[in-house]
Amino acid sequence: MSLPANYLQMRSTVSSEGQLRMELVEKQMPTPTENQVVVRIEATPINPSDLAVMLGLSDSSQATTSGDGSKAVLSAPIAPQIMPALKARYDQALPIGNEGAGVVVAAGSGEYAQSLLGKTVAAMGGGMYAQYQVVDAMNCLPLLEGNTAKEGASSFVNPLTALCMIETMRMDGHTALVHTAAASNLGQMLNRICQADGVDLVNVVRKDEQEKVLRDMGAKYVVNSSKETFMKDLINAIHETGATLAFDATGGGHLASNILSAMEAAAARTPGAYSIYGSVKHKQVYLYGGLDTAPTTLSRGYGMAWGVGGWLLPNFLAKAGMEVAVRLRTRVAKELTTTFASNYTEELSLTDMLDADTVRRYDAKKTGEKFLVCPQMPI
C-alpha cells in the first residue's frame, strides 16, 4: 500500500502567556522500527482523560476559532491561578489522543509487528488524533474478524479501567465496590462486568435520568446524591453489599468523605466490641478522575482504618504484570460488542474538533454524550 509522504496530527500548546492553542500540524510519514507499526487511524474517542491535556485546563466558554480547514486554530484563555500547575508543559506542542483504532499499513521487521500488517487493530500510545500514527506493536489489540475500527476505538481506556477496578478489588482483599459518576460509558461497562462476574456494585449518580439508565440495565444498587435520603440510601446499600472499596471519578468536594462515613456507619451495624478507633476493616477510596475540580475535603469521622489515594490505569497495569494485562485484553476483544460496547452520540472530523462551539459541547462531559473522532473524514 502506497502511503502519503505527510499526514496531519492534532497538537495542543499551552503558552507561557496563558493561552491554549490547538491546531493541526503536518508530519512526515514515519518509518516503523523493528517492533513498531503504522496505523491508519479511522476512529478515536474523546475521553475525559484526553481533555485535560487537549484543553490544558483552559476556559472553553471563551474559546474562539480562527482560520478554516486544516489551517483552523482553536484558542482559549487559561486562568492565571491555574498556570503554575501547567509550567512543565509551557510552549510545547503536545500530541493528544490516548487510544484509537484502524488498519496497520506498515510494520517493522519484528515477527509480531509483521503479523499485524493489514489487520484492523485497536491501539494505545498517545497522538491518536491524527490520520496516521506509529505505535509499539505490543500496544496493539487485533480485533476479531468482523469487528470494525469504530467498534474497537474505545478498547483500552474504559474497558481496561473497569476490569482493573475489579482486579484491584480482588488483589486488595475487598469483595464489593462503590463507583461514582456511575451512569457514564465506563460506569455502564462496570455494571455489565459486575453482573457477569457476580460482584456487588453500589452506583452513585446525581440525576433521576441517570438512575433510570442503570436500573433499566439491571443495576440493583443505585443511590442518587441529589436526594435528601442520599446518605441513608448509601449506608443501606453499603451494608447490604459489604463494600469497603470505592472508585471516585469526581475527585473533589465531600463525596469521598461521605462514602467513607457511609462505610463506617454500615460497619457499625454489625455487633462487635466498641472501639474509639472505629471499625477494624480497612475502607479505601481511590480518586481516579477530576470531574469536580474543587479541593478534596475529608471530614474525619470514620475511625482509623481508612485511606484515600490516587489510582491510574497504567500504574496498576505496570504493577499487575503482563500476564494480567494479556488476560484482560483478551476478554475485551472477545466481548467488544457486548460487555465493552461503546455508544457515540456524534462523529467529528479532525477540523470539527477545532470548532469552538463543538469544543464547548464535548468539554461539557455530559453523561450519555460521547464523541468519536474519525480522522479519515474530509478536512
GUKOLKOL-23407 format. One line per field, with one value per residue (C-alpha): residue number from 0; residue in three letters; chain; x, y, z. Coordinates in nm, 4 decimals, decimal comma, m for minus. Example, Ala and Ser with C-alpha at 12.3 -4.5 7.8 and 13.67 -1.06 7.14 Angstrom:
n	(0 / 1);
res	(ALA / SER);
chain	(A / A);
X	(1,2300 / 1,3670);
Y	(m0,4500 / m0,1060);
Z	(0,7800 / 0,7140);
This chain:
n	(0 / 1 / 2 / 3 / 4 / 5 / 6 / 7 / 8 / 9 / 10 / 11 / 12 / 13 / 14 / 15 / 16 / 17 / 18 / 19 / 20 / 21 / 22 / 23 / 24 / 25 / 26 / 27 / 28 / 29 / 30 / 31 / 32 / 33 / 34 / 35 / 36 / 37 / 38 / 39 / 40 / 41 / 42 / 43 / 44 / 45 / 46 / 47 / 48 / 49 / 50 / 51 / 52 / 53 / 54 / 55 / 56 / 57 / 58 / 59 / 60 / 61 / 62 / 63 / 64 / 65 / 66 / 67 / 68 / 69 / 70 / 71 / 72 / 73 / 74 / 75 / 76 / 77 / 78 / 79 / 80 / 81 / 82 / 83 / 84 / 85 / 86 / 87 / 88 / 89 / 90 / 91 / 92 / 93 / 94 / 95 / 96 / 97 / 98 / 99 / 100 / 101 / 102 / 103 / 104 / 105 / 106 / 107 / 108 / 109 / 110 / 111 / 112 / 113 / 114 / 115 / 116 / 117 / 118 / 119 / 120 / 121 / 122 / 123 / 124 / 125 / 126 / 127 / 128 / 129 / 130 / 131 / 132 / 133 / 134 / 135 / 136 / 137 / 138 / 139 / 140 / 141 / 142 / 143 / 144 / 145 / 146 / 147 / 148 / 149 / 150 / 151 / 152 / 153 / 154 / 155 / 156 / 157 / 158 / 159 / 160 / 161 / 162 / 163 / 164 / 165 / 166 / 167 / 168 / 169 / 170 / 171 / 172 / 173 / 174 / 175 / 176 / 177 / 178 / 179 / 180 / 181 / 182 / 183 / 184 / 185 / 186 / 187 / 188 / 189 / 190 / 191 / 192 / 193 / 194 / 195 / 196 / 197 / 198 / 199 / 200 / 201 / 202 / 203 / 204 / 205 / 206 / 207 / 208 / 209 / 210 / 211 / 212 / 213 / 214 / 215 / 216 / 217 / 218 / 219 / 220 / 221 / 222 / 223 / 224 / 225 / 226 / 227 / 228 / 229 / 230 / 231 / 232 / 233 / 234 / 235 / 236 / 237 / 238 / 239 / 240 / 241 / 242 / 243 / 244 / 245 / 246 / 247 / 248 / 249 / 250 / 251 / 252 / 253 / 254 / 255 / 256 / 257 / 258 / 259 / 260 / 261 / 262 / 263 / 264 / 265 / 266 / 267 / 268 / 269 / 270 / 271 / 272 / 273 / 274 / 275 / 276 / 277 / 278 / 279 / 280 / 281 / 282 / 283 / 284 / 285 / 286 / 287 / 288 / 289 / 290 / 291 / 292 / 293 / 294 / 295 / 296 / 297 / 298 / 299 / 300 / 301 / 302 / 303 / 304 / 305 / 306 / 307 / 308 / 309 / 310 / 311 / 312 / 313 / 314 / 315 / 316 / 317 / 318 / 319 / 320 / 321 / 322 / 323 / 324 / 325 / 326 / 327 / 328 / 329 / 330 / 331 / 332 / 333 / 334 / 335 / 336 / 337 / 338 / 339 / 340 / 341 / 342 / 343 / 344 / 345 / 346 / 347 / 348 / 349 / 350 / 351 / 352 / 353 / 354 / 355 / 356 / 357 / 358 / 359 / 360 / 361 / 362 / 363 / 364 / 365 / 366 / 367 / 368 / 369 / 370 / 371 / 372 / 373 / 374 / 375 / 376 / 377 / 378);
res	(MET / SER / LEU / PRO / ALA / ASN / TYR / LEU / GLN / MET / ARG / SER / THR / VAL / SER / SER / GLU / GLY / GLN / LEU / ARG / MET / GLU / LEU / VAL / GLU / LYS / GLN / MET / PRO / THR / PRO / THR / GLU / ASN / GLN / VAL / VAL / VAL / ARG / ILE / GLU / ALA / THR / PRO / ILE / ASN / PRO / SER / ASP / LEU / ALA / VAL / MET / LEU / GLY / LEU / SER / ASP / SER / SER / GLN / ALA / THR / THR / SER / GLY / ASP / GLY / SER / LYS / ALA / VAL / LEU / SER / ALA / PRO / ILE / ALA / PRO / GLN / ILE / MET / PRO / ALA / LEU / LYS / ALA / ARG / TYR / ASP / GLN / ALA / LEU / PRO / ILE / GLY / ASN / GLU / GLY / ALA / GLY / VAL / VAL / VAL / ALA / ALA / GLY / SER / GLY / GLU / TYR / ALA / GLN / SER / LEU / LEU / GLY / LYS / THR / VAL / ALA / ALA / MET / GLY / GLY / GLY / MET / TYR / ALA / GLN / TYR / GLN / VAL / VAL / ASP / ALA / MET / ASN / CYS / LEU / PRO / LEU / LEU / GLU / GLY / ASN / THR / ALA / LYS / GLU / GLY / ALA / SER / SER / PHE / VAL / ASN / PRO / LEU / THR / ALA / LEU / CYS / MET / ILE / GLU / THR / MET / ARG / MET / ASP / GLY / HIS / THR / ALA / LEU / VAL / HIS / THR / ALA / ALA / ALA / SER / ASN / LEU / GLY / GLN / MET / LEU / ASN / ARG / ILE / CYS / GLN / ALA / ASP / GLY / VAL / ASP / LEU / VAL / ASN / VAL / VAL / ARG / LYS / ASP / GLU / GLN / GLU / LYS / VAL / LEU / ARG / ASP / MET / GLY / ALA / LYS / TYR / VAL / VAL / ASN / SER / SER / LYS / GLU / THR / PHE / MET / LYS / ASP / LEU / ILE / ASN / ALA / ILE / HIS / GLU / THR / GLY / ALA / THR / LEU / ALA / PHE / ASP / ALA / THR / GLY / GLY / GLY / HIS / LEU / ALA / SER / ASN / ILE / LEU / SER / ALA / MET / GLU / ALA / ALA / ALA / ALA / ARG / THR / PRO / GLY / ALA / TYR / SER / ILE / TYR / GLY / SER / VAL / LYS / HIS / LYS / GLN / VAL / TYR / LEU / TYR / GLY / GLY / LEU / ASP / THR / ALA / PRO / THR / THR / LEU / SER / ARG / GLY / TYR / GLY / MET / ALA / TRP / GLY / VAL / GLY / GLY / TRP / LEU / LEU / PRO / ASN / PHE / LEU / ALA / LYS / ALA / GLY / MET / GLU / VAL / ALA / VAL / ARG / LEU / ARG / THR / ARG / VAL / ALA / LYS / GLU / LEU / THR / THR / THR / PHE / ALA / SER / ASN / TYR / THR / GLU / GLU / LEU / SER / LEU / THR / ASP / MET / LEU / ASP / ALA / ASP / THR / VAL / ARG / ARG / TYR / ASP / ALA / LYS / LYS / THR / GLY / GLU / LYS / PHE / LEU / VAL / CYS / PRO / GLN / MET / PRO / ILE);
chain	(A / A / A / A / A / A / A / A / A / A / A / A / A / A / A / A / A / A / A / A / A / A / A / A / A / A / A / A / A / A / A / A / A / A / A / A / A / A / A / A / A / A / A / A / A / A / A / A / A / A / A / A / A / A / A / A / A / A / A / A / A / A / A / A / A / A / A / A / A / A / A / A / A / A / A / A / A / A / A / A / A / A / A / A / A / A / A / A / A / A / A / A / A / A / A / A / A / A / A / A / A / A / A / A / A / A / A / A / A / A / A / A / A / A / A / A / A / A / A / A / A / A / A / A / A / A / A / A / A / A / A / A / A / A / A / A / A / A / A / A / A / A / A / A / A / A / A / A / A / A / A / A / A / A / A / A / A / A / A / A / A / A / A / A / A / A / A / A / A / A / A / A / A / A / A / A / A / A / A / A / A / A / A / A / A / A / A / A / A / A / A / A / A / A / A / A / A / A / A / A / A / A / A / A / A / A / A / A / A / A / A / A / A / A / A / A / A / A / A / A / A / A / A / A / A / A / A / A / A / A / A / A / A / A / A / A / A / A / A / A / A / A / A / A / A / A / A / A / A / A / A / A / A / A / A / A / A / A / A / A / A / A / A / A / A / A / A / A / A / A / A / A / A / A / A / A / A / A / A / A / A / A / A / A / A / A / A / A / A / A / A / A / A / A / A / A / A / A / A / A / A / A / A / A / A / A / A / A / A / A / A / A / A / A / A / A / A / A / A / A / A / A / A / A / A / A / A / A / A / A / A / A / A / A / A / A / A / A / A / A / A / A / A / A / A / A / A / A / A / A / A / A / A / A / A / A / A / A / A / A / A / A / A / A / A / A / A / A / A / A / A / A / A / A / A / A / A / A / A);
X	(0,0000 / 0,1364 / 0,1405 / 0,1342 / 0,4562 / 0,2891 / m0,0141 / m0,1989 / m0,1783 / m0,3520 / m0,1265 / m0,2037 / 0,0183 / m0,0050 / 0,1845 / 0,3681 / 0,1408 / m0,1654 / m0,3215 / m0,4162 / m0,3554 / m0,4842 / m0,4125 / m0,3306 / 0,0346 / 0,1804 / 0,4083 / 0,6362 / 0,5227 / 0,7362 / 0,9272 / 0,8471 / 1,1370 / 1,1596 / 0,8758 / 0,6582 / 0,3630 / 0,1970 / m0,1800 / m0,4153 / m0,6406 / m1,0101 / m1,1730 / m1,0589 / m1,2761 / m1,2685 / m1,2344 / m1,2328 / m0,8690 / m0,7912 / m0,9494 / m0,7082 / m0,4120 / m0,6100 / m0,7555 / m0,4908 / m0,7460 / m0,8403 / m1,1788 / m1,3628 / m1,6556 / m1,4251 / m1,2708 / m1,2510 / m1,1572 / m0,9626 / m0,8950 / m1,0633 / m0,9961 / m0,6553 / m0,5402 / m0,8013 / m0,6654 / m0,8516 / m0,7532 / m0,8736 / m0,7550 / m0,6169 / m0,6792 / m0,3614 / m0,4090 / m0,4001 / m0,0837 / 0,1700 / 0,0265 / 0,0969 / 0,4519 / 0,6106 / 0,4327 / 0,4790 / 0,5274 / 0,5380 / 0,3202 / 0,1928 / 0,0317 / m0,3049 / m0,5483 / m0,4839 / m0,6415 / m0,7902 / m0,8331 / m0,7583 / m0,5678 / m0,1967 / m0,0481 / 0,3238 / 0,5236 / 0,8776 / 1,0731 / 0,9793 / 0,7707 / 0,4769 / 0,4773 / 0,4708 / 0,1816 / m0,0340 / 0,0167 / m0,3212 / m0,5193 / m0,7665 / m0,6335 / m0,7108 / m0,4068 / m0,2944 / 0,0071 / m0,0830 / m0,1084 / m0,4172 / m0,5916 / m0,4113 / m0,4573 / m0,1726 / 0,0268 / 0,3270 / 0,2861 / 0,4631 / 0,3217 / 0,2688 / 0,0307 / m0,1996 / m0,5002 / m0,6015 / m0,9788 / m1,1717 / m1,2931 / m1,5942 / m1,5311 / m1,4811 / m1,2456 / m1,5371 / m1,6335 / m1,2746 / m1,1894 / m1,2536 / m1,0935 / m0,8386 / m0,9190 / m1,2733 / m1,2729 / m0,9353 / m1,0150 / m1,3374 / m1,1682 / m0,8751 / m1,1113 / m1,2304 / m0,8700 / m0,7784 / m1,0729 / m0,9572 / m0,5894 / m0,6620 / m0,8964 / m1,2287 / m1,5483 / m1,7711 / m1,7401 / m1,8793 / m1,8490 / m1,9355 / m2,0458 / m2,1826 / m2,4036 / m2,1064 / m1,9913 / m1,7328 / m1,9890 / m2,2226 / m1,9368 / m1,8529 / m2,2144 / m2,2132 / m1,8864 / m2,0077 / m2,3361 / m2,1498 / m1,8912 / m2,1282 / m1,9750 / m2,1976 / m2,1706 / m2,3102 / m2,3684 / m2,3676 / m2,5365 / m2,6741 / m2,9788 / m3,3037 / m3,2464 / m2,9050 / m3,0626 / m3,3163 / m3,0438 / m2,8709 / m3,1852 / m3,3047 / m2,9828 / m3,0329 / m2,8308 / m2,9536 / m2,7916 / m2,8262 / m2,8174 / m2,8811 / m2,6629 / m2,9191 / m3,1847 / m3,2334 / m3,2114 / m2,8713 / m2,6648 / m2,9310 / m2,9599 / m2,5808 / m2,5370 / m2,8103 / m2,6556 / m2,3071 / m2,4411 / m2,6150 / m2,3143 / m2,0325 / m1,8474 / m1,5265 / m1,3660 / m1,4759 / m1,3597 / m1,4471 / m1,4489 / m1,5368 / m1,2193 / m1,3164 / m1,5653 / m1,7048 / m1,8094 / m1,5067 / m1,5504 / m1,9237 / m1,8502 / m1,6033 / m1,8573 / m2,1215 / m1,8820 / m1,8120 / m2,1819 / m2,2584 / m1,9832 / m2,1269 / m2,4486 / m2,2610 / m2,2431 / m1,8926 / m1,6714 / m1,6743 / m1,3509 / m1,2758 / m1,0733 / m1,3766 / m1,4158 / m1,1085 / m1,1953 / m0,9939 / m1,2034 / m1,0463 / m1,1485 / m0,9436 / m0,9709 / m0,9303 / m1,0902 / m1,1361 / m1,4913 / m1,5118 / m1,2127 / m1,2786 / m1,0392 / m1,0987 / m1,2459 / m1,2218 / m1,4324 / m1,2660 / m1,5316 / m1,4696 / m1,2177 / m0,8559 / m0,8777 / m0,9199 / m0,7333 / m0,7781 / m0,5382 / m0,4947 / m0,5461 / m0,4275 / m0,4716 / m0,1113 / 0,0286 / m0,1950 / m0,1130 / 0,2589 / 0,2076 / m0,0188 / 0,2176 / 0,1975 / 0,0031 / m0,2858 / m0,2748 / m0,2928 / m0,5806 / m0,7821 / m0,7119 / m0,8208 / m1,1511 / m1,2029 / m1,1504 / m1,3960 / m1,6676 / m1,6075 / m1,9634 / m2,1384 / m1,9847 / m1,7475 / m1,9629 / m1,9397 / m2,2166 / m2,1324 / m2,3671 / m2,1664 / m1,8822 / m1,6308 / m1,3596 / m1,0222 / m1,1283 / m1,4613 / m1,2551 / m1,1267 / m1,4669 / m1,5197 / m1,8891 / m1,8133 / m1,5347 / m1,7781 / m2,0072 / m1,7502 / m1,5823 / m1,9167 / m1,8587 / m2,2320 / m2,3404 / m2,4827 / m2,2797 / m1,9642 / m1,7810 / m1,5910 / m1,3247 / m1,2885 / m0,9547 / m1,0208 / m1,3262 / m1,2720 / m1,0887);
Y	(0,0000 / 0,3376 / 0,5828 / 0,9618 / 1,1452 / 1,3535 / 1,3417 / 1,5665 / 1,5351 / 1,7413 / 1,9285 / 2,1222 / 2,4003 / 2,5998 / 2,9265 / 3,0860 / 3,3883 / 3,1867 / 3,0821 / 2,7415 / 2,6801 / 2,3668 / 2,3056 / 2,0510 / 2,0161 / 1,8371 / 1,5466 / 1,3353 / 0,9748 / 0,7703 / 0,4530 / 0,1953 / 0,0376 / m0,3391 / m0,3670 / m0,0781 / m0,0475 / 0,2437 / 0,2554 / 0,4424 / 0,5843 / 0,5524 / 0,6158 / 0,7585 / 0,8640 / 1,1793 / 1,0541 / 1,2704 / 1,1673 / 1,3227 / 1,6572 / 1,7739 / 1,7520 / 1,8597 / 2,1768 / 2,2447 / 2,3393 / 2,6408 / 2,8143 / 2,6597 / 2,9003 / 3,1715 / 2,9604 / 3,1036 / 2,9584 / 3,1376 / 3,0145 / 2,7140 / 2,3665 / 2,2273 / 2,5806 / 2,6269 / 2,7184 / 2,6985 / 2,9466 / 2,9719 / 3,1608 / 2,9891 / 3,1452 / 3,2881 / 3,0776 / 2,7598 / 2,8433 / 2,7306 / 2,3774 / 2,3714 / 2,5082 / 2,1794 / 2,1939 / 2,5637 / 2,6222 / 2,2532 / 2,1290 / 1,8030 / 1,5230 / 1,4208 / 1,1288 / 0,8224 / 0,5460 / 0,4655 / 0,2002 / 0,1470 / m0,0651 / m0,1449 / m0,0149 / m0,0549 / m0,2674 / m0,3135 / m0,6320 / m0,7908 / m1,1078 / m0,9732 / m0,6403 / m0,8212 / m1,0408 / m0,7290 / m0,5955 / m0,5387 / m0,6120 / m0,3861 / m0,3145 / m0,1042 / 0,0838 / 0,2852 / 0,5073 / 0,8736 / 1,1011 / 0,9241 / 1,2419 / 1,2007 / 1,0485 / 0,8029 / 0,7107 / 0,4910 / 0,2736 / m0,0138 / m0,3410 / m0,4657 / m0,1737 / m0,3054 / m0,5292 / m0,7187 / m0,7054 / m1,0219 / m1,0911 / m0,8728 / m0,6072 / m0,2553 / 0,0233 / 0,2253 / m0,0686 / m0,1037 / 0,2643 / 0,2560 / m0,0806 / 0,0371 / 0,3257 / 0,2444 / m0,1376 / m0,1863 / 0,0723 / m0,1111 / m0,4523 / m0,3272 / m0,1884 / m0,5447 / m0,6701 / m0,4072 / m0,5157 / m0,8770 / m0,8011 / m0,5749 / m0,8219 / m0,6415 / m0,8106 / m0,5315 / m0,1850 / 0,1682 / 0,3731 / 0,7399 / 0,9107 / 0,5637 / 0,6223 / 0,7113 / 0,4920 / 0,3460 / 0,3039 / 0,1100 / m0,1200 / m0,1759 / m0,2711 / m0,5276 / m0,6773 / m0,6931 / m0,8549 / m1,1136 / m1,1813 / m1,1788 / m0,8723 / m0,6387 / m0,2783 / 0,0361 / 0,3030 / 0,6713 / 0,9134 / 1,2671 / 1,2749 / 1,0795 / 1,0020 / 0,8539 / 0,6369 / 0,5123 / 0,4273 / 0,1997 / 0,0400 / m0,0329 / m0,2279 / m0,4334 / m0,2443 / m0,3422 / m0,0720 / 0,2861 / 0,5872 / 0,9471 / 1,2123 / 1,4855 / 1,3290 / 1,4150 / 1,0444 / 1,0052 / 0,9184 / 0,6841 / 0,5121 / 0,4891 / 0,3370 / 0,0820 / m0,0192 / m0,0489 / m0,2507 / m0,4935 / m0,5354 / m0,5104 / m0,2732 / m0,1330 / m0,0086 / 0,2875 / 0,4462 / 0,8153 / 0,9845 / 1,3271 / 1,3732 / 1,6971 / 1,8018 / 1,5919 / 1,2780 / 1,0632 / 1,1583 / 1,0814 / 0,7365 / 0,6622 / 0,7834 / 0,5565 / 0,2598 / 0,3253 / 0,3622 / 0,0374 / m0,1426 / m0,0135 / m0,2068 / m0,5319 / m0,6107 / m0,6094 / m0,4694 / m0,0901 / 0,0880 / 0,4574 / 0,3887 / 0,2681 / m0,0465 / m0,2589 / m0,3335 / m0,1095 / 0,1309 / 0,2685 / 0,5343 / 0,5755 / 0,9042 / 0,8273 / 1,1316 / 1,5051 / 1,5906 / 1,8131 / 2,0487 / 2,1677 / 2,0589 / 1,7117 / 1,7669 / 1,4951 / 1,5234 / 1,2555 / 1,0624 / 0,7080 / 0,5667 / 0,4995 / 0,2119 / 0,4105 / 0,5509 / 0,7946 / 0,7822 / 0,8237 / 0,5417 / 0,5380 / 0,2599 / 0,2492 / 0,2394 / m0,0509 / m0,2465 / m0,1991 / m0,3408 / m0,6266 / m0,7504 / m0,8744 / m1,1932 / m0,9953 / m0,7390 / m1,0074 / m1,1847 / m0,8627 / m0,7538 / m1,0965 / m1,0580 / m0,7127 / m0,8491 / m1,1348 / m0,9134 / m0,5986 / m0,5631 / m0,6778 / m0,6086 / m0,3427 / m0,1828 / 0,1978 / 0,4188 / 0,7517 / 1,0450 / 1,2271 / 1,1732 / 1,4512 / 1,5165 / 1,6495 / 2,0003 / 1,9659 / 1,9231 / 2,2781 / 2,4443 / 2,6491 / 2,5637 / 2,1931 / 2,2157 / 2,3565 / 2,0604 / 1,7856 / 1,9682 / 1,9679 / 1,5959 / 1,5271 / 1,1781 / 0,9981 / 1,2007 / 1,0554 / 1,1902 / 0,9850 / 1,1444 / 0,9980 / 1,1280 / 0,9982 / 1,2200 / 1,5045 / 1,8055);
Z	(0,0000 / m0,1017 / 0,1874 / 0,1646 / 0,2402 / 0,5104 / 0,7381 / 0,9832 / 1,3594 / 1,6304 / 1,8721 / 2,1898 / 2,3254 / 2,6489 / 2,6093 / 2,8988 / 2,8403 / 2,9463 / 2,6164 / 2,4836 / 2,1148 / 1,9427 / 1,5759 / 1,3089 / 1,2106 / 0,9114 / 1,0000 / 0,7843 / 0,7470 / 0,9886 / 0,9113 / 1,1796 / 1,3665 / 1,4226 / 1,6766 / 1,5598 / 1,3238 / 1,1444 / 1,1909 / 0,9585 / 1,2293 / 1,1442 / 1,4828 / 1,8167 / 2,1116 / 2,3225 / 2,6792 / 2,9927 / 3,0368 / 2,6960 / 2,7724 / 3,0416 / 2,8038 / 2,4995 / 2,6512 / 2,9140 / 3,1820 / 2,9689 / 2,9778 / 2,6831 / 2,7331 / 2,5948 / 2,3184 / 1,9659 / 1,6282 / 1,3577 / 1,0067 / 0,8473 / 0,7171 / 0,8071 / 0,8976 / 1,1721 / 1,5154 / 1,8463 / 2,1176 / 2,4772 / 2,7859 / 3,0952 / 3,4373 / 3,5994 / 3,9137 / 3,7026 / 3,5085 / 3,7754 / 3,7584 / 3,3827 / 3,3943 / 3,2890 / 2,9528 / 2,8631 / 2,4885 / 2,3991 / 2,1114 / 2,2594 / 2,0547 / 2,2000 / 2,1956 / 2,4112 / 2,2032 / 1,8668 / 1,6016 / 1,2373 / 0,9868 / 1,0144 / 0,6884 / 0,7596 / 1,0003 / 1,1232 / 1,0671 / 1,4008 / 1,3858 / 1,5858 / 1,4029 / 1,0684 / 1,1849 / 1,2286 / 0,8752 / 0,7078 / 1,0242 / 1,1998 / 1,5465 / 1,8494 / 1,9741 / 2,2732 / 2,2941 / 2,2520 / 1,9495 / 1,8146 / 1,6957 / 1,3656 / 1,0230 / 1,0908 / 1,3993 / 1,4707 / 1,7810 / 1,9517 / 1,8199 / 2,1764 / 2,2327 / 1,9601 / 2,0132 / 1,6965 / 1,6584 / 1,5873 / 1,2354 / 1,1567 / 1,4213 / 1,2888 / 1,3875 / 1,5249 / 1,7465 / 1,8629 / 1,9075 / 2,2836 / 2,3564 / 2,6104 / 2,8448 / 2,9615 / 2,9290 / 3,0968 / 3,3650 / 3,4535 / 3,4516 / 3,6573 / 3,9192 / 3,9725 / 3,9731 / 4,2339 / 4,4481 / 4,4448 / 4,4944 / 4,7924 / 4,9619 / 4,9115 / 4,7942 / 4,6565 / 4,5031 / 4,5126 / 4,1927 / 4,1358 / 3,8129 / 3,7602 / 3,4556 / 3,2366 / 2,9498 / 3,1843 / 3,4616 / 3,2354 / 3,1337 / 3,5003 / 3,5682 / 3,2891 / 3,4176 / 3,7776 / 3,6763 / 3,4682 / 3,7400 / 4,0381 / 4,2039 / 4,4063 / 4,2881 / 4,4518 / 4,1858 / 4,2843 / 4,0426 / 4,0721 / 3,8427 / 3,8170 / 3,4487 / 3,5289 / 3,7964 / 3,5410 / 3,2867 / 3,5357 / 3,6747 / 3,3211 / 3,2598 / 3,5744 / 3,8367 / 4,1845 / 4,3961 / 4,2671 / 4,5004 / 4,3982 / 4,5619 / 4,4865 / 4,7105 / 5,0781 / 5,1593 / 4,9907 / 5,2984 / 5,4345 / 5,0950 / 5,0606 / 5,4064 / 5,3361 / 5,0024 / 5,1508 / 5,4445 / 5,2082 / 4,9798 / 5,2336 / 5,0009 / 5,1507 / 4,8284 / 4,6153 / 4,2916 / 4,2715 / 3,9313 / 4,0727 / 4,2771 / 4,4514 / 4,7155 / 5,0005 / 4,8110 / 4,9025 / 5,2690 / 5,2554 / 5,1138 / 5,3948 / 5,6509 / 5,4996 / 5,5082 / 5,8762 / 5,9551 / 5,7730 / 5,9649 / 6,2936 / 6,2260 / 6,2775 / 6,6501 / 6,7936 / 7,0641 / 7,0759 / 6,9860 / 6,9860 / 6,6694 / 6,4736 / 6,2670 / 6,2030 / 5,8395 / 5,6064 / 5,3994 / 5,0805 / 4,8285 / 4,5114 / 4,3200 / 3,9519 / 3,7898 / 3,8318 / 3,7276 / 4,0360 / 4,0426 / 4,3991 / 4,6768 / 4,8179 / 5,1649 / 5,4295 / 5,7453 / 5,9528 / 6,1363 / 6,0188 / 6,2612 / 6,1714 / 5,9220 / 5,6011 / 5,3073 / 5,0185 / 4,7276 / 4,3554 / 4,1056 / 3,7462 / 3,4913 / 3,3543 / 3,7070 / 3,8018 / 3,4857 / 3,5500 / 3,8988 / 3,7876 / 3,5174 / 3,1587 / 3,2351 / 3,3845 / 3,1021 / 2,8333 / 3,0098 / 3,0348 / 2,6772 / 2,5506 / 2,7315 / 2,5796 / 2,2276 / 2,2843 / 2,4364 / 2,2310 / 2,1002 / 2,4189 / 2,7605 / 2,6277 / 2,3601 / 2,3404 / 2,2080 / 2,0452 / 2,0086 / 1,7422 / 1,4979 / 1,4325 / 1,1781 / 1,2888 / 1,1868 / 1,3692 / 1,6873 / 1,6421 / 1,6159 / 1,9338 / 1,9681 / 1,9237 / 2,1810 / 2,4353 / 2,3759 / 2,4199 / 2,7086 / 2,8959 / 2,9677 / 2,9923 / 3,0944 / 2,7918 / 2,5409 / 2,3862 / 2,0825 / 1,8260 / 1,6083 / 1,2595 / 1,1208 / 0,7692 / 0,7269 / 0,4755 / 0,6181);
